């Protein structure tokens, strides 16, 4: 199977196609924007544009041999690298070989299943061995075209090794002295986490969220989703097709992102509820290790808090989790839970997210987060209880 058609971002595509026909595209691009909004698909479309034998103002022709191979992820001069789980029980050169084998297997899965949801909480990274393999390939001459294109997806996940950013530094050296005939396209949902020196050597290109109607239309036409369900998950996706796919139910029950959304709603209820006991019980339900796996969950907690604040302001029509409105209204009815108090809660959440990146015990992180969210949302109540 070939890649699905790129949806939206028409203005960005016209700009890229015009540059291809004019002075040429930059040697290093950084495509950034919300997770699942189509950054990797746009990067692949851009690579196809660069390899196309007859590009036009509309983009790649889609019919030449290079285009056909590119949309099947089979072009020998198109190289896609992306975060992977770390193989267990291997290190050194064996680790690099294991990662390359895992990358080949993942590419085969992409060809078989081009519509894939945004990744959930499984810990993945771009390891030093992967960047070393990329560097070796970059010094080999192109096979079919005059240029080789290297796409590095989710580049913010360049993994520090032994407390030093070796993977990021290895990529930096390649960007500083790129071999002739090479182009690099990095994608990132959090470009601020990249080394400043990497950002300074790439041309930024921002992708905005898609309109919900475009997401819903794509789900109906390309994934065969019922219209009502497509509309609901399109709103939840906040303009991201990759995220929308993660809300769709699968054979095992709710989709991975839907499960995280429900868990986030439960945590916010535990933080803002009448009693502190459910919060401690929720914290103890988490494993004692693997905090980095919960960064996506904290993003959903942030969205849920934003919805609570919207209800507190009387802006129910702006709530993303529309199906949770009864639960949100019940929380807002609690004394002391209002928009001004909730505003301070977002700082608490960001500190918790940083602790998770530092791999602190998840039970401690969640317990501390819920306790502090409870205090931030209803400080008067907390103070009276402390005095009592």
C-alpha positions as CSV (number, residue, x, y, z in Angstrom):
1,X,0.0,0.0,0.0
2,X,1.1,3.6,-0.6
3,X,1.0,6.5,1.8
4,X,-2.3,8.2,2.3
5,X,-2.8,11.6,0.6
6,X,-1.5,14.6,2.4
7,X,-4.4,16.5,3.9
8,X,-4.5,20.3,4.2
9,X,-1.6,22.7,4.6
10,X,-2.2,24.0,1.1
11,X,-0.3,27.3,1.6
12,X,2.8,25.6,3.0
13,X,2.7,23.2,0.0
14,X,2.5,26.0,-2.5
15,X,5.5,27.7,-0.9
16,X,7.5,24.5,-1.0
17,X,6.6,23.8,-4.6
18,X,7.4,27.4,-5.6
19,X,10.8,27.1,-3.9
20,X,11.5,23.8,-5.7
21,X,10.8,25.4,-9.1
22,X,12.8,28.5,-8.2
23,X,16.0,28.8,-6.2
24,X,15.6,25.4,-4.6
25,X,14.6,24.2,-1.2
26,X,16.8,24.7,1.9
27,X,19.3,22.0,2.6
28,X,17.9,21.6,6.2
29,X,14.3,22.1,7.2
30,X,12.7,21.9,10.6
31,X,8.9,21.2,10.3
32,X,7.3,21.9,13.7
33,X,3.7,22.0,15.0
34,X,1.3,20.1,17.2
35,X,1.7,16.3,17.5
36,X,-0.1,14.3,14.8
37,X,-0.9,17.3,12.6
38,X,0.9,15.9,9.6
39,X,4.5,16.9,10.0
40,X,6.0,13.6,9.0
41,X,3.6,13.2,6.1
42,X,4.5,16.7,4.9
43,X,8.2,15.8,5.2
44,X,7.6,12.8,3.0
45,X,5.6,14.9,0.5
46,X,8.5,17.4,0.4
47,X,11.0,14.6,-0.2
48,X,8.8,13.3,-3.0
49,X,8.8,16.9,-4.4
50,X,12.6,17.0,-4.4
51,X,12.9,13.6,-6.0
52,X,10.1,14.1,-8.6
53,X,11.2,14.1,-12.2
54,X,8.4,16.6,-13.3
55,X,7.4,18.9,-10.4
56,X,4.9,21.7,-10.9
57,X,3.4,24.5,-8.9
58,X,1.0,22.0,-7.5
59,X,3.8,19.8,-6.2
60,X,5.1,16.4,-7.2
61,X,3.6,14.9,-10.4
62,X,2.7,11.7,-8.6
63,X,3.1,9.5,-11.7
64,X,6.9,9.4,-12.4
65,X,9.0,6.5,-11.2
66,X,10.5,8.5,-8.4
67,X,7.1,9.6,-7.1
68,X,5.7,6.1,-7.2
69,X,8.7,4.8,-5.2
70,X,8.6,7.6,-2.7
71,X,4.9,7.1,-1.8
72,X,5.7,3.5,-1.2
73,X,8.7,4.3,1.0
74,X,10.8,2.4,-1.5
75,X,13.0,5.1,-3.1
76,X,16.7,4.3,-2.4
77,X,17.5,8.0,-1.8
78,X,14.8,8.6,0.7
79,X,15.7,7.6,4.2
80,X,13.2,7.9,7.1
81,X,14.4,7.7,10.7
82,X,12.0,7.8,13.7
83,X,12.0,7.1,17.4
84,X,12.0,3.4,18.4
85,X,11.8,1.4,21.7
86,X,15.3,0.6,22.9
87,X,16.0,-3.1,22.1
88,X,16.6,-5.0,25.3
89,X,19.7,-6.9,26.2
90,X,22.0,-5.4,23.5
91,X,24.6,-2.6,23.5
92,X,27.4,-1.1,21.5
93,X,27.6,-2.2,17.8
94,X,25.0,-4.8,18.4
95,X,22.6,-2.1,19.6
96,X,23.1,-0.1,16.3
97,X,22.4,-3.3,14.3
98,X,19.3,-4.1,16.4
99,X,17.9,-0.6,15.9
100,X,18.5,-0.8,12.1
101,X,16.6,-4.1,12.0
102,X,13.8,-2.6,14.1
103,X,13.6,0.4,11.8
104,X,13.3,-1.8,8.7
105,X,10.5,-3.8,10.3
106,X,8.7,-0.6,11.3
107,X,9.0,0.7,7.7
108,X,7.5,-2.5,6.5
109,X,4.6,-2.1,8.9
110,X,4.1,1.5,7.7
111,X,3.8,0.2,4.1
112,X,1.2,-2.3,5.2
113,X,-0.7,0.1,7.5
114,X,-0.2,3.8,6.4
115,X,-2.9,5.1,8.6
116,X,-1.4,5.0,12.1
117,X,-2.4,6.9,15.2
118,X,0.0,9.1,17.1
119,X,2.2,7.1,19.5
120,X,0.9,6.7,23.0
121,X,3.1,6.4,26.1
122,X,5.6,3.7,25.0
123,X,9.1,5.0,25.7
124,X,10.9,5.6,22.4
125,X,14.0,7.5,21.3
126,X,16.4,8.4,18.6
127,X,19.6,6.7,19.8
128,X,23.2,7.4,19.1
129,X,23.5,4.2,17.0
130,X,20.7,5.4,14.7
131,X,22.4,8.7,14.1
132,X,25.7,7.0,13.4
133,X,24.0,4.8,10.8
134,X,22.4,7.9,9.3
135,X,25.8,9.6,9.1
136,X,27.4,6.6,7.4
137,X,24.6,6.5,4.8
138,X,24.9,10.3,4.2
139,X,28.5,9.8,3.0
140,X,27.4,7.4,0.3
141,X,26.5,8.8,-3.1
142,X,22.8,8.9,-4.1
143,X,21.6,5.8,-6.0
144,X,18.9,7.2,-8.4
145,X,18.7,10.9,-7.9
146,X,21.1,13.7,-7.6
147,X,20.2,14.2,-3.9
148,X,19.6,12.1,-0.8
149,X,16.9,13.1,1.6
150,X,17.0,12.2,5.3
151,X,13.9,12.7,7.4
152,X,14.3,12.6,11.1
153,X,10.9,12.4,12.8
154,X,10.3,13.7,16.3
155,X,13.8,15.0,16.5
156,X,13.3,16.3,20.1
157,X,13.7,12.6,21.1
158,X,17.4,12.6,20.3
159,X,18.3,10.6,23.4
160,X,21.1,11.7,25.8
161,X,23.5,8.8,26.5
162,X,25.5,8.6,29.8
163,X,24.3,12.1,30.7
164,X,25.6,13.8,27.5
165,X,23.6,14.6,24.4
166,X,25.7,12.5,22.1
167,X,23.0,11.7,19.6
168,X,22.1,15.4,19.2
169,X,25.8,16.3,18.9
170,X,26.3,13.6,16.2
171,X,23.5,15.1,14.2
172,X,24.8,18.6,14.7
173,X,28.1,17.7,13.2
174,X,26.3,16.3,10.1
175,X,24.3,19.5,9.8
176,X,27.4,21.7,10.2
177,X,29.3,19.8,7.4
178,X,26.7,18.1,5.3
179,X,28.1,15.9,2.5
180,X,27.3,17.1,-1.0
181,X,23.9,16.1,-2.4
182,X,22.2,15.6,1.0
183,X,19.1,17.3,2.4
184,X,17.7,17.0,5.9
185,X,14.1,17.4,7.1
186,X,13.6,17.3,10.9
187,X,10.1,17.2,12.4
188,X,9.3,18.2,16.0
189,X,6.3,18.7,18.3
190,X,8.6,20.4,20.8
191,X,11.3,22.3,18.9
192,X,12.4,24.1,22.1
193,X,13.8,20.8,23.3
194,X,16.3,20.7,20.4
195,X,19.8,22.0,20.8
196,X,19.9,25.7,19.9
197,X,22.7,24.9,17.5
198,X,20.5,22.4,15.7
199,X,17.7,24.9,15.4
200,X,20.0,27.6,14.1
201,X,21.1,25.3,11.3
202,X,17.7,24.5,10.0
203,X,15.0,26.6,8.3
204,X,11.8,26.5,10.5
205,X,8.5,25.7,8.9
206,X,5.4,25.7,11.1
207,X,2.3,23.6,10.5
208,X,-0.9,24.8,12.1
209,X,-3.8,22.5,13.3
210,X,-6.2,21.5,10.6
211,X,-9.9,22.6,10.7
212,X,-12.0,20.0,12.5
213,X,-14.2,19.6,9.4
214,X,-11.1,18.5,7.3
215,X,-10.1,15.9,10.0
216,X,-13.7,14.5,10.1
217,X,-14.0,14.4,6.3
218,X,-10.7,12.5,6.1
219,X,-11.7,10.0,8.7
220,X,-15.0,9.2,6.9
221,X,-13.4,9.0,3.4
222,X,-10.0,7.3,4.2
223,X,-10.8,5.3,7.3
224,X,-14.5,4.5,6.9
225,X,-15.4,6.1,10.2
226,X,-19.1,6.8,11.0
227,X,-19.9,10.6,10.6
228,X,-21.0,11.1,14.2
229,X,-17.9,9.4,15.6
230,X,-15.7,11.2,13.1
231,X,-17.0,14.6,14.2
232,X,-16.5,13.8,17.9
233,X,-13.0,12.5,17.6
234,X,-12.1,15.4,15.2
235,X,-13.0,17.8,18.0
236,X,-11.0,15.8,20.5
237,X,-8.0,15.8,18.1
238,X,-7.7,19.6,18.1
239,X,-6.9,19.6,14.4
240,X,-4.6,16.5,14.3
241,X,-5.4,13.5,12.1
242,X,-2.8,11.4,13.9
243,X,-4.4,12.1,17.3
244,X,-7.9,11.6,15.9
245,X,-6.9,8.0,14.9
246,X,-5.8,7.4,18.5
247,X,-9.3,8.1,19.8
248,X,-11.0,5.6,17.5
249,X,-12.0,2.3,19.2
250,X,-10.0,-0.8,18.3
251,X,-10.6,-4.5,18.8
252,X,-9.5,-4.3,22.4
253,X,-11.7,-1.5,23.4
254,X,-11.1,2.3,23.4
255,X,-8.2,3.7,21.4
256,X,-4.9,4.4,23.2
257,X,-5.5,8.2,23.3
258,X,-9.1,7.7,24.4
259,X,-8.0,5.6,27.3
260,X,-5.5,8.3,28.3
261,X,-8.1,11.0,28.1
262,X,-10.4,9.0,30.4
263,X,-7.5,8.4,32.9
264,X,-6.7,12.2,32.8
265,X,-10.4,13.0,33.6
266,X,-10.2,10.6,36.6
267,X,-7.1,12.2,37.9
268,X,-8.5,15.7,37.7
269,X,-11.6,14.6,39.5
270,X,-9.4,13.0,42.1
271,X,-7.5,16.3,42.5
272,X,-10.5,18.6,42.7
273,X,-13.0,16.3,44.4
274,X,-14.4,16.6,47.9
275,X,-11.9,14.2,49.5
276,X,-8.1,13.8,49.0
277,X,-8.3,10.0,49.5
278,X,-9.0,9.2,45.8
279,X,-5.9,11.1,44.8
280,X,-3.6,9.0,47.0
281,X,-5.3,5.8,45.7
282,X,-4.8,7.0,42.1
283,X,-1.1,7.7,42.7
284,X,-0.5,4.3,44.2
285,X,-2.1,2.6,41.1
286,X,0.8,3.8,39.0
287,X,4.0,1.7,38.7
288,X,7.1,2.8,40.7
289,X,9.2,3.4,37.6
290,X,9.0,4.5,34.0
291,X,7.8,8.1,34.5
292,X,8.8,9.2,31.0
293,X,6.0,6.9,29.7
294,X,3.4,9.3,31.2
295,X,4.2,12.5,29.4
296,X,1.3,12.0,27.1
297,X,-1.0,11.5,30.0
298,X,0.1,14.8,31.5
299,X,-0.8,16.5,28.3
300,X,-4.4,15.2,28.6
301,X,-4.5,16.4,32.3
302,X,-3.5,19.8,30.9
303,X,-6.4,19.7,28.4
304,X,-8.8,18.6,31.0
305,X,-7.8,21.5,33.3
306,X,-8.3,23.8,30.4
307,X,-11.8,22.5,30.0
308,X,-12.6,22.9,33.7
309,X,-11.4,26.5,33.5
310,X,-13.6,27.1,30.4
311,X,-16.7,25.8,32.3
312,X,-15.8,27.9,35.3
313,X,-15.8,31.0,32.9
314,X,-19.2,30.0,31.5
315,X,-17.6,29.1,28.1
316,X,-19.1,25.6,27.9
317,X,-19.2,25.8,24.1
318,X,-15.3,25.9,23.9
319,X,-14.9,22.6,25.9
320,X,-13.0,19.9,23.9
321,X,-14.3,16.9,25.9
322,X,-17.9,17.7,25.3
323,X,-19.0,14.3,26.6
324,X,-17.5,15.1,30.0
325,X,-19.5,18.3,30.5
326,X,-21.6,16.9,33.4
327,X,-18.5,15.8,35.3
328,X,-16.8,19.1,34.6
329,X,-19.8,21.1,35.9
330,X,-19.9,19.1,39.0
331,X,-16.2,19.9,39.7
332,X,-16.8,23.6,39.1
333,X,-19.7,23.6,41.6
334,X,-17.2,22.9,44.4
335,X,-16.4,25.9,46.6
336,X,-13.2,27.6,45.6
337,X,-12.8,26.0,42.2
338,X,-12.7,28.9,39.7
339,X,-10.8,30.2,36.7
340,X,-8.4,32.4,38.7
341,X,-7.4,29.5,41.0
342,X,-7.1,27.1,38.1
343,X,-4.7,29.4,36.3
344,X,-2.0,28.6,38.8
345,X,-2.6,24.9,38.3
346,X,-0.9,24.9,34.9
347,X,2.4,25.8,36.4
348,X,2.1,22.9,38.8
349,X,1.5,20.6,35.9
350,X,4.5,21.8,33.9
351,X,6.7,21.1,37.0
352,X,5.3,17.6,37.2
353,X,6.0,17.1,33.5
354,X,9.7,18.1,34.0
355,X,10.0,15.6,36.9
356,X,8.6,12.9,34.6
357,X,11.3,13.8,32.0
358,X,13.8,13.3,34.8
359,X,12.3,9.8,35.5
360,X,11.3,10.5,39.1
361,X,9.1,7.8,40.7
362,X,5.7,8.1,39.0
363,X,3.8,7.5,42.2
364,X,5.6,10.4,43.9
365,X,5.0,12.6,40.8
366,X,1.3,11.9,40.6
367,X,0.8,12.2,44.4
368,X,2.6,15.5,44.5
369,X,0.8,16.8,41.4
370,X,-2.7,15.9,42.7
371,X,-1.9,17.4,46.1
372,X,-0.7,20.7,44.6
373,X,-3.5,20.9,42.0
374,X,-5.9,20.5,44.9
375,X,-4.3,23.3,46.8
376,X,-4.0,25.6,43.7
377,X,-7.6,25.1,42.8
378,X,-9.1,25.6,46.2
379,X,-6.5,27.3,48.5
380,X,-9.0,28.6,51.0
381,X,-10.4,25.2,51.6
382,X,-6.9,23.7,51.9
383,X,-5.9,26.4,54.4
384,X,-8.9,25.9,56.6
385,X,-8.3,22.1,56.7
386,X,-4.6,22.7,57.6
387,X,-5.5,25.0,60.4
388,X,-8.2,22.6,61.7
